[in-house]
Structures are given as structure tokens and as C-alpha cells.
Amino acid sequence: MTRSPFPGGPAARLAIRVDVWRGQVLESRHHVQAAVSDARGELRASTSSPEETTTFRSAAKPFQLLPLVERGHADRLGFSEEQLAVMAASHTGSAYHVGLVQGILQGLGLSDRDLACAFHEPLDGPARAALRVRPEGRSKLYNNCSGKHAGMLALARCEGWPTEGYERADHPLQRLMLETVADLCGMRPQDVPTGVDGCGVPVFGVPIRAMAMSYARLASAAESGDPRSAALARIRQAMMRHPVTTGGAERFSTAFMQAAPHVVSKGGAEGLECVGIVDARGLGVAVKCEDGQSRAVGPAVIALLEHLELLDPAAPGLDAWRRPVVRNYAGLDVGELRASVEPMLEPTGSPMGSPTGSRAVATATRAD
């Protein structure tokens, strides 16, 4: 294993890819961007484009929950740790998750009709099967973001803002979301481009490096610190203590937190995973699969953290994610995904000179 670049020294430059093998044939390849940062924003390791901006998607959920906790509303409403975890979740739509969100809404005097997110089929197998038998049971509660939306409705109620239209970018709640996420990422709100997320609320465009820094701040937040730090620590604790609530079966984030008790992890659509290393180093990691394929994320995260000695290779429960199996329609194992992390060699000589080594050739010719 390559010696870790931590705690000192220059940022490591790495190349990460995930190869898809079908038998002995290399069938496809996913290129991955990543950044590792401390809470001050100092880059400790990265691939070629840590400043590349992409959507934060559901990895922003802990910070979208932050104002509700930071302003004391979670305490006033008596929210449990599990309820906080589901507000930061991309859940699978299991009966357990749906019940948690429904309880939050009922406590507010609201229902699923007040949610701005739409219904989609749950990832949870039993819930999906039950809805196919009884489709009239379909509800917005099954949306993987329903917990986040319930938390937003709680915040709107506590701040005296209208719940109607809470999902719109011009609503005071969404302006606060933007300000909060921007601050955690070390940015000005006006410098954060936005779009519309899959669940209907604004989504934020943030450099990969800034995502890593925000998760370093989540990882290093102290319970005894200022109100913001204490609130971040409380959210982190809820996620780590309740990994199934934060995701569920078949979610990498859940399996990862169960296998590695020193990490807080949250995925986002289009091949994104953000991780906080909750130890004395307090580092944040952001991994983005360039082609948006989520299947490459688990192998890439594990390979990167093992390469940097931030994850024990013997950690149990990760083998299925380290080298995911490719199966055909008959359910037979016909291939696997393999991630690799290699030092990125820089070209030598003049800018127009010939680079040395195959990895240098690859990085010199790529346009990203």
C-alpha cells in the first residue's frame, strides 16, 4: 500500500477508475473525480479536477437539515434522533421509513399532501411488492426525500413562513438553505449556481473540493462548540447511530457506516458520495463518477480510502461493495467491477515534452 500523505506534505495527486469486467473482457470503464480536504479547505489529496463544479444532490441533506437543529426548533418540537436521521436520509421507502416521516408530519398537523416531492416506487422490496398489489397505497411518503421535505416543513412552521410553495427558490426557506450550504462550502450564495433537484427543491452546484471541505466540517464539529458546530455534531451523530434510517438495505452509505464506525457517509444521485472521517484527522472526502453511474461509487470510495490508509482493508461487510458482481438475467455471476487508485505522474521537461509513464500519457491527453 502506498504510504499515506497524512498528516503533512503536499496534496497527493491520484487517478481513480473503475473497470467493468465481463469474464476476461474489459467491457467498460468509469473515470472518477475525488477530493480529500480538511475543515479549513486545505486539499490533502485529489484527482485531476477537484475544482470541477457538479450538483450536490442528496449529499447536501445534512446541511439542509442544519437550520432546524441550529435554531433550536428540533428541540422545541421534541424530534428524536431517528427522526433527525430520516430528515437527512435518502431512504428506501420501507414501512419503517414511511412511518417515521408520517409521524413527523402528523406532529406538525400536516400530511403527505403537503409534501412537494412526488411519488416514486420505493427501493425497498417488500414495500414495492405491496404497492403493486395495492397501488392505491401510493403516497409521496415513499419518495426517498420525503424526510428532508418533512424537515423543511417543520422549519417553515417554526419560522412562521408559509408551508405552501416552500420548495420554490424564492421562498425564505430555500434562500436559507442556499445560504447555509454555501457557508459550509466556503462560498458566497451568489456564487452557487442552482437547478431543480429530482424531488422539486433547489439543488446546488458546488466544486468537488468544496463538498469535501463541508464533510470535513461535519466530521470535525464538536458537540461542545458554538451552536453551529454543536448542531452539526448532533446531525452527524444521528446519521452514524442510525445508518439504516439514513438509507436502508442496498444503500452504500448504510453499509459503509455499519462497516466503518468512524465514517459518516451520504450519497447523492448521479454517482456522488461524500464521506466524513470522524477521528482526530477530521477529513472530508467527495467522490464523483464522471458518467453519473452509481455502481462505480462504492468501489471507488473504498479503494481511495484504503489507498490513503483512512479505511482498514479488513473492515467487515464491504466485500460486496469493493468488487460488485455483474450478473446476467439468469442470475449468474458473469463479471465484476474493480477499482484502481494510482499516483498521477506529471509530465517532465517542457510543457510540450513527452510525458513519462502510461498514467502520465493518460492524464496529459484528457481534457478534464
C-alpha positions in Angstrom: 0.0 0.0 0.0 1.3 3.5 -0.9 2.3 5.4 2.3 -0.3 7.8 3.4 0.3 11.5 2.6 -1.2 12.5 6.0 -0.8 14.4 8.3 1.7 16.7 6.4 3.2 17.1 3.0 1.7 18.2 -0.3 -1.6 17.0 -1.6 -1.5 13.6 -3.2 -2.4 13.6 -6.9 -4.3 10.4 -7.9 -6.0 8.8 -10.8 -9.1 6.7 -10.0 -11.0 4.5 -12.3 -13.5 1.6 -12.0 -13.2 -1.1 -14.7 -16.1 -3.4 -15.5 -15.1 -6.9 -16.5 -17.3 -9.4 -18.2 -15.4 -12.7 -17.9 -11.9 -11.8 -19.1 -13.1 -8.9 -21.2 -12.8 -5.3 -20.1 -16.3 -4.1 -21.1 -16.4 -0.5 -19.8 -14.6 2.0 -17.6 -15.8 4.7 -15.2 -13.5 7.6 -14.6 -13.8 9.2 -11.1 -13.0 12.6 -9.7 -12.4 13.0 -6.0 -11.1 15.4 -3.4 -9.9 15.0 0.2 -9.9 18.1 2.4 -9.6 19.3 5.9 -12.1 21.6 7.6 -10.0 24.7 6.6 -10.3 23.8 3.0 -6.8 22.6 2.6 -6.7 19.9 -0.1 -4.9 16.7 1.1 -5.5 14.5 -2.0 -7.3 14.8 -5.3 -7.7 13.6 -8.8 -7.1 15.9 -11.8 -10.2 18.2 -11.4 -11.0 18.9 -7.7 -12.4 22.4 -8.7 -14.9 20.9 -11.1 -18.4 22.0 -10.2 -21.2 19.5 -10.0 -24.6 19.1 -8.3 -24.5 18.4 -4.5 -27.8 16.4 -4.8 -28.8 14.4 -1.7 -25.3 14.7 -0.2 -26.3 18.2 0.9 -29.1 16.9 3.1 -27.2 17.1 6.4 -26.7 20.8 5.7 -30.3 21.4 4.6 -31.3 20.0 8.0 -28.8 22.2 9.9 -31.0 25.3 10.4 -33.8 23.3 12.0 -31.3 22.0 14.6 -29.1 25.1 14.9 -32.1 27.4 15.6 -33.4 25.2 18.4 -36.5 24.1 16.6 -35.7 20.4 16.7 -35.6 20.6 20.5 -38.7 22.6 20.8 -40.6 20.0 18.6 -39.1 17.1 20.5 -37.7 15.3 17.5 -35.9 12.1 18.2 -32.5 11.1 16.9 -34.2 8.7 14.4 -36.4 11.5 13.1 -33.4 13.7 12.6 -31.7 10.8 10.8 -34.6 10.3 8.4 -34.6 14.1 7.6 -31.1 13.7 6.4 -31.9 10.4 4.6 -32.3 9.1 1.1 -34.4 6.3 2.4 -35.6 3.2 0.7 -39.3 3.7 1.3 -39.6 0.8 3.7 -42.6 0.7 6.1 -40.2 1.8 8.8 -39.1 4.9 6.9 -42.6 5.8 5.8 -43.8 5.5 9.4 -41.1 7.9 10.7 -41.9 10.6 8.1 -45.6 10.2 8.6 -45.1 10.7 12.4 -43.2 13.9 11.8 -45.9 15.3 9.6 -48.7 14.3 12.0 -46.9 16.1 14.8 -46.9 19.2 12.6 -50.6 18.8 11.8 -49.7 18.1 8.2 -50.0 15.1 5.9 -48.3 13.7 2.7 -50.5 16.1 0.7 -48.3 19.0 2.0 -45.1 17.4 0.6 -43.8 19.0 -2.6 -42.0 15.8 -3.6 -43.7 13.3 -5.9 -44.2 9.6 -5.5 -41.7 7.2 -6.9 -41.5 3.4 -6.4 -39.6 2.5 -3.3 -36.3 0.8 -3.4 -37.4 -1.5 -0.5 -38.5 -4.8 -2.0 -41.4 -5.6 0.4 -42.8 -2.1 0.1 -42.6 -2.2 -3.7 -44.3 -5.5 -3.8 -47.1 -4.3 -1.5 -47.8 -1.3 -3.7 -48.0 -3.4 -6.8 -50.8 -5.4 -5.1 -52.5 -2.3 -3.7 -51.5 0.7 -5.9 -54.0 2.9 -4.2 -51.5 3.0 -1.3 -49.0 5.0 -3.3 -48.0 8.2 -1.5 -45.4 10.9 -1.5 -44.1 9.4 1.7 -42.4 6.8 -0.3 -40.2 9.3 -2.1 -36.6 8.9 -0.8 -36.5 12.6 0.0 -39.8 12.7 2.0 -37.9 13.0 5.3 -36.0 16.0 4.0 -39.2 17.6 2.9 -40.8 16.9 6.3 -37.9 18.7 8.0 -38.3 21.7 5.7 -42.0 21.9 6.5 -41.1 21.8 10.2 -38.7 24.6 9.7 -41.2 26.7 7.8 -43.8 26.2 10.6 -41.3 27.2 13.3 -40.1 30.3 11.5 -43.7 31.4 10.7 -43.2 31.0 7.0 -46.0 29.7 4.7 -45.7 26.0 4.0 -47.3 26.4 0.6 -44.6 26.9 -2.0 -41.8 26.0 0.4 -40.0 24.2 -2.5 -39.6 27.4 -4.6 -36.2 29.1 -4.8 -37.7 32.5 -3.8 -39.2 31.1 -0.6 -37.4 32.3 2.5 -36.8 28.7 3.5 -34.9 27.9 0.3 -33.0 31.1 0.5 -31.8 30.0 3.9 -30.9 26.5 2.5 -28.7 28.2 -0.1 -27.0 30.5 2.4 -26.3 27.5 4.8 -24.9 25.2 2.1 -22.8 28.0 0.7 -21.4 28.8 4.1 -20.4 25.2 4.8 -18.8 25.0 1.4 -16.8 28.2 1.9 -18.7 30.0 -0.8 -20.9 33.1 -1.3 -24.6 32.3 -2.0 -24.4 34.3 -5.2 -21.6 32.2 -6.5 -23.5 28.9 -6.1 -25.4 28.0 -9.3 -28.7 26.2 -8.7 -31.1 24.0 -10.5 -34.1 21.8 -9.6 -33.5 18.6 -7.8 -35.4 15.3 -8.5 -37.6 16.0 -5.5 -38.5 19.5 -6.6 -36.4 21.8 -4.4 -33.4 23.7 -5.5 -30.1 21.8 -6.0 -26.7 23.4 -5.6 -23.7 23.5 -7.9 -20.6 23.1 -5.8 -16.9 22.2 -6.6 -15.9 18.7 -5.6 -13.3 20.2 -3.3 -15.8 22.3 -1.5 -18.0 19.3 -0.9 -15.1 17.6 0.7 -14.5 20.6 2.9 -18.1 20.6 4.1 -17.9 17.0 5.1 -14.7 17.7 6.9 -16.6 20.3 8.9 -19.4 17.8 9.5 -16.8 15.2 10.7 -14.8 17.6 13.0 -17.8 19.5 14.5 -17.6 19.5 18.3 -20.7 18.8 20.5 -19.4 21.4 23.0 -18.7 24.0 20.3 -20.7 27.0 19.1 -24.4 26.5 18.1 -23.5 25.6 14.5 -20.8 23.2 15.5 -23.0 21.5 18.1 -25.8 21.2 15.6 -23.6 19.6 13.0 -22.3 17.2 15.6 -25.8 16.3 16.6 -26.8 15.6 12.9 -23.6 13.6 12.4 -24.4 11.5 15.5 -27.9 10.8 14.3 -26.7 9.6 11.0 -23.9 7.4 12.4 -26.1 5.9 15.1 -28.9 5.2 12.7 -27.4 4.2 9.3 -30.4 2.2 8.3 -32.6 5.2 8.9 -30.3 7.3 6.8 -30.6 4.9 3.9 -31.6 1.3 4.1 -30.9 -2.0 2.5 -29.0 -1.8 -0.7 -27.7 1.7 0.1 -23.9 2.0 0.1 -24.0 4.8 2.7 -25.7 2.5 5.1 -23.4 -0.5 4.5 -20.4 1.8 4.8 -21.4 3.3 8.1 -22.2 -0.1 9.5 -18.8 -1.5 8.4 -16.7 1.6 9.4 -17.9 3.2 12.6 -15.6 6.1 12.1 -17.3 7.5 9.0 -20.4 9.5 8.2 -21.4 8.9 4.6 -24.1 10.3 2.4 -24.7 9.6 -1.3 -26.3 11.7 -4.0 -27.7 10.9 -7.4 -25.6 10.8 -10.5 -22.7 8.9 -8.9 -21.8 11.1 -5.9 -20.7 10.0 -2.4 -19.4 12.3 0.4 -17.7 11.0 3.5 -16.5 12.5 6.8 -13.7 10.8 8.6 -14.7 11.1 12.3 -11.4 10.9 14.1 -8.5 13.2 15.0 -7.9 14.0 11.4 -11.4 15.2 10.7 -11.1 14.9 6.9 -13.8 15.1 4.3 -14.0 13.1 1.1 -16.0 13.7 -2.1 -16.1 11.1 -4.9 -17.9 11.7 -8.2 -18.3 9.3 -11.0 -17.9 11.4 -14.2 -20.6 9.5 -16.1 -23.1 9.6 -13.2 -23.2 5.8 -12.7 -23.8 5.0 -9.1 -22.5 1.4 -9.5 -18.9 2.7 -9.6 -19.2 4.8 -6.4 -18.8 2.1 -3.7 -15.7 0.5 -5.3 -14.1 3.9 -5.9 -14.7 5.2 -2.3 -13.4 2.0 -0.7 -10.3 1.9 -3.0 -9.5 5.6 -2.4 -9.8 5.4 1.4 -7.8 2.2 1.6 -5.1 3.7 -0.6 -4.9 6.7 1.8 -5.0 4.4 4.8 -8.2 6.0 6.0 -10.0 2.7 6.0 -9.0 -0.7 7.3 -8.9 -3.2 4.4 -10.1 -5.8 6.8 -13.3 -3.9 7.7 -16.1 -6.5 7.6 -19.2 -6.2 5.4 -17.6 -4.3 2.4 -16.6 -7.2 0.1 -19.8 -6.9 -1.9 -19.2 -3.2 -2.4 -15.4 -3.5 -3.0 -15.9 -5.7 -6.1 -19.6 -5.7 -7.0 -20.6 -8.7 -9.1 -22.1 -8.4 -12.6 -25.0 -10.8 -13.1 -26.9 -11.8 -16.2 -30.7 -12.1 -16.4 -30.4 -15.7 -15.2 -28.8 -14.5 -12.0 -25.4 -16.0 -12.9 -22.2 -14.2 -11.9 -20.6 -13.2 -15.2 -18.2 -10.4 -14.2 -17.2 -7.8 -11.6 -16.2 -4.2 -11.1 -12.7 -3.4 -10.0 -11.5 0.0 -8.8 -7.9 1.2 -9.0 -6.1 4.2 -7.5 -2.7 5.2 -8.8 -0.4 8.1 -8.3 -0.8 10.6 -11.1 2.6 11.2 -12.8 3.3 14.7 -14.1 4.9 15.3 -17.5 8.6 16.1 -17.3 10.6 18.7 -19.2 8.8 21.4 -21.2 5.1 21.6 -21.4 5.3 20.3 -25.0 7.7 17.5 -24.0 6.8 13.8 -23.9 5.4 12.7 -20.6 6.8 9.6 -18.9 4.8 6.6 -18.0 1.4 5.3 -19.2 -0.5 7.2 -16.5 1.2 10.4 -17.4 0.1 9.9 -21.0 -3.5 9.4 -19.9 -3.6 12.5 -17.7 -1.9 14.6 -20.3 -4.3 13.8 -23.0 -7.5 14.1 -21.0 -9.5 17.3 -21.3 -10.9 17.3 -17.8 
